[in-house]
Amino acid sequence: MYSCAPYATASGFVELPYLLFQSAVFMPITYWMIGFEANAAKFFFFWLVFLMALTLNTFLGQLLVMVTPSQQVGQLLGSGGLPSSFCCSSSLP
């Protein structure tokens, strides 16, 4: 059917408006509830970090859907295998 690169690119671009909307709704509430400093530069930097973490988790979920052969294997890797490897590499998403 389609080659991998256009399919992955299109599925990534389709998610971007939703991720931007989700972070725009969630960030102002969360930032002020945590009690961070009222500084615009720090707010937008935290928003960028949150958006990148949200994007990483969404794309990782898409990767698991595309790579794993069944739902059970995807759930096993998503709940146990990959979080353990993130903890060992000190790069928590």
N, C-alpha and C positions, 0 to 999 in steps of 0.2 A: 504494500500500500504506500505509505509515506516513509521517507527516510527519517532517521532519528533526530537529526539536528533541527529541521523545521518544526517537527512535532513538539520537541522539548522547548524550543524558543516560543512557539505560539502558546503553549500551555503556561509558560512563565509570564508572558505579557498579559494573558487573560487574567491572571491573579493579581497583577499590580494595582489596578483601581480598587479592588476589594481590600487589599492590604493597606493602601493609603487611607481609605475610608475607616477601616477598623482602627488603625493607629490614631487617626484624627479624633475619633470618638473616645477612645480609651485613654489617651495620653493626658489631656488636660485634667481629667478626674484623678488619675493615678498620681500624677506629679505633685499636685497640691495636697492630696491625702497623705502622701508619704512625708511631706513637710520639707521638701527641698527648698533651697534658696530661691528667692524671687529675682532671677536673673535671666534675661531673654536668651543670652548665648548658651547658658547651661541647660535651659529648657529645650532649645532646639537641638542641642547636642544629644541630650537624653532621648529626645524623640527620634533622632537618627539612629542611635544605638538600639532603641526598642524596635524600630522598623526593620533594621537589618536582622535582629534576632528573630522577629516574626517571619521575615522572608526566608531565613535559613530553615526554620522549622517547617514552613509550608513546602518549600522545595524538597526538603528531606522526606517529607511525607509523600510527595509526588514521586520521588525516586523509588521509595519502597513499593509504591503501587505498581510502578512500571517494571521493576526488577524482579520482584518475588513472584513465584508461580501461582500461589494461592493466598487466600485471605489469612489462613492460619499461620503460614510462614511469615507473612508481613507483620502480623500482630506479635509474633514471637520475637522477631528482630526489632520491631519498634518499641516493645515494652521491656525487653531484657538485654538484647545484644548490643544495640547502638548506644544506649545511655551508659552502659558499663564502659564502653571504649571511650566515650567522651570524658568520663570521670578519670580514667587512667591517663588521658592525654592532657588534662587540665584545660580543656576548651569546651566548657559547658555551653550549650546553645541557649 
